[in-house]
């Protein structure tokens, strides 16, 4: 769409990093490592499946207990943004996840992939 936009693979990588790192920070566990090496649709699908499995396995009890815990989120340039876990989820993880998944969806649509809103929403 625009010269400075990340390509599809990078959009998927960032979206999956948002949810996996988000789940780890919210649960108070070590951040997972998902190397950015995907070059095919099959690899991108596998990455999303791994990310989903990671998030599904994260402890919701630990996340609930940490809702008001203050954490520092790196935002580049050596700076950090302090916020509660709840604020982090609502104002950082969700917006970034939706931004990058929407952008990936739009790249696919722009390139002729026959998907629609129901696919994005996973409604059948």
C-alpha positions in Angstrom: 0.0 0.0 0.0 2.7 2.4 1.0 6.5 2.2 0.6 7.3 2.4 4.3 4.8 -0.3 5.4 6.0 -3.7 6.6 5.2 -6.6 4.3 2.7 -9.3 5.1 5.2 -11.6 6.9 6.4 -8.9 9.2 2.8 -7.9 10.0 2.0 -11.5 11.1 5.3 -11.7 13.0 4.5 -8.5 15.0 0.9 -9.5 15.6 2.0 -12.9 17.0 4.7 -11.2 19.1 2.2 -8.9 20.6 -0.1 -11.7 21.9 2.7 -14.0 23.0 4.8 -11.4 24.7 1.6 -9.8 26.1 0.5 -13.1 27.6 4.0 -13.6 29.1 4.2 -10.1 30.6 0.6 -10.3 31.9 1.3 -13.7 33.6 4.7 -12.6 34.9 6.7 -15.2 32.9 9.7 -15.1 30.7 9.1 -13.7 27.2 9.0 -16.4 24.5 11.3 -16.3 21.5 9.7 -16.6 18.1 12.5 -16.0 15.6 11.4 -14.0 12.5 12.3 -16.5 9.8 9.1 -17.2 8.0 9.1 -16.9 4.2 6.0 -18.9 3.2 2.3 -19.0 4.0 2.8 -22.4 5.5 5.4 -21.0 7.9 3.2 -18.0 8.8 0.3 -20.3 9.5 2.5 -22.5 11.7 3.7 -19.4 13.6 0.1 -18.3 14.3 -0.7 -21.7 15.5 2.3 -21.8 17.8 1.4 -18.3 19.1 -2.2 -19.4 19.7 -1.1 -22.5 21.6 1.2 -20.4 23.7 -1.5 -17.9 24.6 -4.1 -20.6 25.3 -1.6 -22.3 27.7 -0.8 -19.1 29.6 -2.2 -19.0 33.2 -5.3 -16.8 33.4 -5.1 -17.1 37.1 -1.6 -15.5 37.1 -2.9 -12.8 34.8 -5.9 -12.0 37.0 -3.6 -11.7 40.1 -1.4 -9.3 38.3 -4.1 -7.0 36.9 -3.0 -4.0 38.9 0.8 -4.8 38.9 2.9 -2.1 37.4 5.2 -3.1 34.6 7.5 -1.3 32.3 7.1 -1.7 28.5 10.0 -1.0 26.2 9.0 1.5 23.6 12.3 2.0 21.7 15.2 4.4 22.1 15.9 3.0 25.6 12.6 4.3 26.9 10.0 2.4 28.9 6.4 3.1 29.5 5.1 2.2 33.0 1.5 0.9 33.3 -0.6 -1.6 35.0 -1.1 -5.0 33.4 -4.7 -4.1 32.7 -3.6 -0.8 31.0 -1.0 -2.7 29.0 -3.6 -5.2 27.7 -6.2 -2.6 26.8 -4.0 0.2 25.5 -1.0 -1.6 24.1 -1.5 -5.3 23.3 -5.0 -5.1 21.9 -4.5 -2.0 19.7 -1.2 -3.3 18.3 -2.6 -6.7 17.7 -5.6 -5.4 15.9 -3.6 -2.9 13.9 -1.2 -5.5 12.6 -3.8 -8.2 11.9 -6.0 -5.6 10.1 -3.0 -4.5 8.0 -2.2 -8.2 7.2 -5.8 -8.7 6.2 -5.8 -5.6 4.0 -2.5 -6.7 2.3 -4.1 -10.1 1.5 -7.3 -8.4 0.1 -5.2 -6.0 -1.9 -3.4 -8.9 -3.5 -6.5 -10.7 -4.5 -7.0 -13.2 -1.7 -10.7 -13.9 -1.5 -11.3 -13.3 2.2 -13.9 -11.1 3.8 -15.0 -9.6 7.2 -16.4 -13.0 8.3 -12.9 -14.5 7.8 -11.3 -11.7 9.9 -13.9 -12.2 12.6 -13.6 -16.0 12.3 -17.3 -16.3 11.9 -18.6 -19.2 10.0 
